[in-house]
Amino acid sequence: MSNASLLDRFAALDSAAVSDALDQLGLPSGVGGIHPVWGPATLVGFAVTVGLEPRAEGPARAHIATTTVESADDQSVIVVDNQGRTDVSCWGGILSLGAAERGVRGVVADGVCRDVTEARELGFPVFSRGSIPATARGRLQQRSAGEPVSIAGLTVEQGDVVVADETGLVVVPRERAEEVARIATAIVARERAIADEVRAGVPLAQAMHDARLAGEKEPVR
């Protein structure tokens, strides 16, 4: 399956369905607490990772995440590990502009951002723990790029599939992505069938029982 086709399959899903599929496979099922900062949004793309750390004394470096933005493309979601810090921004307006110019799909940050208005005007999705005006300059430096990072306890590797929406964030290991997409698609179809029955008047307890939600076959009578 091509990368584009794989992302299209995940774009037809939401974080809850993908989480259920990950559960079935014994994989981490996703996290909450990281939300779109300027309006409803959904992100689906391949992770491009960057890790940050507190600024240390020494010569000035390139601004955080700039090289990561330059390496990303229109299938990318930039994933920023700022260790959950909420006292300093780890993503701002010029980074949003640079990423939008490259067609990047959005950013997910385990931290907070600033320049929310600029991101909204660009139509660039930013998911984070909130916002703050405090700049990263003099406070943060880049620790890594393209290496595994941790986002709210989830390990994210370069190229993993990221799905983020208003419910939460899920991360699918790239080597399991097709399997997860197949299971999640079946889950969505099953839940739609249940919803159709409820709308048609079937009692909720009959339509929505654990065995059926789990995809188990009805016993033969």
Backbone torsions as a table, in degrees:
resi	resn	phi	psi	omega
1	MET	NA	136.1	179.9
2	SER	-70.7	158.7	177.5
3	ASN	-58.7	-42.4	-179.0
4	ALA	-63.2	-43.4	179.8
5	SER	-64.2	-39.1	178.6
6	LEU	-62.6	-45.3	178.8
7	LEU	-65.0	-35.9	176.8
8	ASP	-61.4	-39.1	179.3
9	ARG	-64.2	-42.9	178.9
10	PHE	-70.7	-29.7	178.9
11	ALA	-64.8	-22.5	178.2
12	ALA	-84.0	0.3	-176.9
13	LEU	-113.3	174.2	170.8
14	ASP	-124.9	174.4	-174.2
15	SER	-64.4	-30.9	-179.0
16	ALA	-67.7	-43.8	179.2
17	ALA	-64.7	-41.1	178.7
18	VAL	-66.1	-38.7	177.3
19	SER	-60.5	-43.0	178.8
20	ASP	-62.4	-39.4	178.5
21	ALA	-66.1	-41.7	177.2
22	LEU	-61.6	-40.8	176.3
23	ASP	-56.1	-46.0	-177.8
24	GLN	-60.5	-29.9	-177.7
25	LEU	-95.0	3.3	179.4
26	GLY	72.1	25.9	179.8
27	LEU	-104.2	157.7	179.3
28	PRO	-53.5	132.8	-166.8
29	SER	-95.0	3.8	175.2
30	GLY	110.3	172.7	-175.1
31	VAL	-139.0	160.5	172.2
32	GLY	-109.9	-174.1	175.6
33	GLY	91.2	-8.5	176.5
34	ILE	-116.5	116.3	-168.7
35	HIS	-129.6	159.4	172.4
36	PRO	-63.3	136.8	-171.7
37	VAL	-94.1	-13.7	-177.4
38	TRP	-128.0	1.8	178.3
39	GLY	159.0	173.1	179.5
40	PRO	-55.7	135.8	-179.5
41	ALA	-158.1	154.2	172.6
42	THR	-133.6	135.7	178.7
43	LEU	-120.8	134.3	172.3
44	VAL	-140.2	122.6	178.7
45	GLY	-176.8	178.1	178.5
46	PHE	-88.6	134.3	-175.7
47	ALA	-68.3	134.0	167.1
48	VAL	-120.5	114.0	-164.3
49	THR	-100.4	148.1	173.6
50	VAL	-146.0	133.4	178.8
51	GLY	-110.8	138.9	-178.6
52	LEU	-117.8	163.9	178.1
53	GLU	-153.8	166.6	178.0
54	PRO	-60.1	145.3	-179.5
55	ARG	-64.3	134.4	175.8
56	ALA	-110.4	159.0	177.7
57	GLU	-64.5	145.4	179.4
58	GLY	148.8	-178.9	-178.9
59	PRO	-64.7	154.5	178.9
60	ALA	-64.2	145.0	178.9
61	ARG	-117.4	174.5	171.6
62	ALA	-60.7	147.6	-179.6
63	HIS	-60.2	145.9	-178.5
64	ILE	-51.6	139.1	172.1
65	ALA	71.1	-1.9	-177.7
66	THR	-66.0	-43.5	179.4
67	THR	-68.4	-30.7	176.5
68	THR	-65.4	-44.9	176.6
69	VAL	-57.8	-43.7	-177.6
70	GLU	-66.8	-21.1	179.3
71	SER	-92.7	-7.0	-175.1
72	ALA	-89.2	166.1	179.8
73	ASP	-143.7	-165.7	-172.9
74	ASP	-77.7	3.5	171.5
75	GLN	-109.0	6.4	-170.9
76	SER	-97.4	145.8	161.8
77	VAL	-119.5	122.0	179.3
78	ILE	-79.3	130.7	-177.0
79	VAL	-117.0	116.4	-174.0
80	VAL	-109.4	120.5	176.6
81	ASP	-97.6	102.5	172.0
82	ASN	-113.5	28.2	171.1
83	GLN	57.0	28.9	175.6
84	GLY	75.5	9.2	-177.0
85	ARG	-65.1	138.5	179.6
86	THR	-120.0	11.9	-178.2
87	ASP	-101.1	-3.2	-177.2
88	VAL	-153.9	138.5	179.7
89	SER	-70.2	141.1	175.5
90	CYS	-116.3	7.2	178.8
91	TRP	-156.1	135.4	-177.2
92	GLY	-138.5	-172.1	-170.2
93	GLY	-66.0	-40.4	-178.8
94	ILE	-69.9	-35.9	173.7
95	LEU	-62.6	-41.7	177.2
96	SER	-60.6	-42.9	178.9
97	LEU	-62.1	-48.1	-179.5
98	GLY	-60.7	-40.8	179.8
99	ALA	-68.7	-42.5	179.0
100	ALA	-61.5	-38.2	179.3
101	GLU	-63.4	-27.5	178.9
102	ARG	-90.6	-1.1	179.8
103	GLY	82.6	10.2	179.7
104	VAL	-57.8	143.0	-172.9
105	ARG	-77.8	-22.8	179.7
106	GLY	157.2	-174.6	-178.8
107	VAL	-134.4	144.1	172.2
108	VAL	-121.9	123.8	-175.8
109	ALA	-126.0	129.8	170.1
110	ASP	-87.2	77.5	-174.6
111	GLY	169.2	-158.0	-179.8
112	VAL	-124.6	162.3	-175.8
113	CYS	-121.5	176.2	170.8
114	ARG	-137.4	-178.4	180.0
115	ASP	58.3	45.4	-178.5
116	VAL	-60.9	-40.0	-179.7
117	THR	-60.2	-41.1	179.9
118	GLU	-63.8	-42.3	178.1
119	ALA	-62.4	-42.2	179.4
120	ARG	-63.1	-43.9	-179.3
121	GLU	-64.4	-31.4	176.5
122	LEU	-77.8	-15.7	-171.6
123	GLY	69.2	28.4	-175.2
124	PHE	-100.1	116.4	-177.5
125	PRO	-69.3	128.3	175.3
126	VAL	-125.4	121.8	175.0
127	PHE	-109.3	129.1	178.4
128	SER	-158.3	-173.1	178.4
129	ARG	-85.6	0.1	-179.2
130	GLY	146.5	-159.9	-178.0
131	SER	-139.1	156.8	-179.7
132	ILE	-159.7	146.9	179.4
133	PRO	-80.2	-14.5	-173.5
134	ALA	-62.8	126.6	-176.7
135	THR	-75.3	154.8	173.6
136	ALA	-76.8	-20.3	-176.6
137	ARG	-60.1	125.9	-178.9
138	GLY	80.4	-2.9	-177.9
139	ARG	-119.1	-30.3	-177.1
140	LEU	-128.8	156.7	170.1
141	GLN	-142.3	161.8	-179.1
142	GLN	-80.3	131.0	178.7
143	ARG	-95.9	-37.5	-175.3
144	SER	-157.8	162.6	173.5
145	ALA	-144.9	132.4	179.3
146	GLY	76.4	7.6	179.2
147	GLU	-106.5	162.5	178.7
148	PRO	-57.9	140.9	177.2
149	VAL	-130.3	169.6	177.8
150	SER	-116.6	127.0	178.0
151	ILE	-121.2	107.0	-179.2
152	ALA	52.1	37.0	178.9
153	GLY	91.3	-9.7	176.5
154	LEU	-89.1	131.0	173.3
155	THR	-80.9	129.4	179.2
156	VAL	-122.3	124.3	177.4
157	GLU	-107.1	151.7	177.5
158	GLN	-52.0	127.6	178.3
159	GLY	93.2	-10.0	174.3
160	ASP	-61.8	156.9	176.5
161	VAL	-87.0	126.6	178.8
162	VAL	-108.3	130.5	173.8
163	VAL	-126.6	119.6	179.0
164	ALA	-132.3	137.2	175.9
165	ASP	-150.2	-166.8	-175.5
166	GLU	-67.0	-19.5	178.5
167	THR	-80.0	-40.8	-177.8
168	GLY	166.6	-161.1	-173.4
169	LEU	-125.9	131.9	171.8
170	VAL	-127.6	149.2	-179.6
171	VAL	-129.2	126.3	-176.1
172	VAL	-110.7	119.1	176.1
173	PRO	-53.7	134.6	-173.3
174	ARG	-56.7	-37.5	-176.6
175	GLU	-73.4	-11.8	177.9
176	ARG	-110.1	5.4	-169.2
177	ALA	-63.4	-44.2	-178.3
178	GLU	-64.7	-40.0	178.5
179	GLU	-64.2	-44.5	179.5
180	VAL	-64.2	-42.7	179.1
181	ALA	-61.0	-41.2	-179.7
182	ARG	-63.7	-46.5	-179.1
183	ILE	-66.2	-44.0	-179.1
184	ALA	-63.6	-37.1	178.0
185	THR	-62.8	-40.6	177.5
186	ALA	-66.0	-37.9	177.9
187	ILE	-62.1	-44.8	179.1
188	VAL	-61.0	-44.5	180.0
189	ALA	-61.9	-41.9	179.9
190	ARG	-64.5	-43.3	-178.3
191	GLU	-69.9	-33.2	175.4
192	ARG	-65.1	-38.6	178.3
193	ALA	-64.4	-40.1	177.5
194	ILE	-63.7	-44.9	179.6
195	ALA	-60.9	-39.8	178.5
196	ASP	-62.3	-39.2	179.2
197	GLU	-66.4	-41.6	179.2
198	VAL	-61.1	-43.3	178.3
199	ARG	-63.7	-28.6	-179.8
200	ALA	-84.3	-0.6	175.1
201	GLY	104.5	1.4	176.8
202	VAL	-66.2	133.4	179.4
203	PRO	-55.0	139.2	-175.2
204	LEU	-56.2	-44.0	-177.8
205	ALA	-64.7	-30.0	178.5
206	GLN	-75.9	-43.3	-176.9
207	ALA	-73.4	-35.9	-169.7
208	MET	-116.2	75.8	175.1
209	HIS	-113.3	157.3	-168.5
210	ASP	-58.9	-40.4	-177.8
211	ALA	-62.7	-41.7	-178.8
212	ARG	-68.9	-43.1	178.4
213	LEU	-60.7	-31.6	179.2
214	ALA	-80.7	-5.9	179.3
215	GLY	83.3	16.1	-179.8
216	GLU	-78.5	146.9	-179.9
217	LYS	-76.0	145.7	176.5
218	GLU	-67.2	142.8	177.4
219	PRO	-65.1	144.7	178.1
220	VAL	-78.9	127.8	-179.8
221	ARG	-106.6	NA	NA
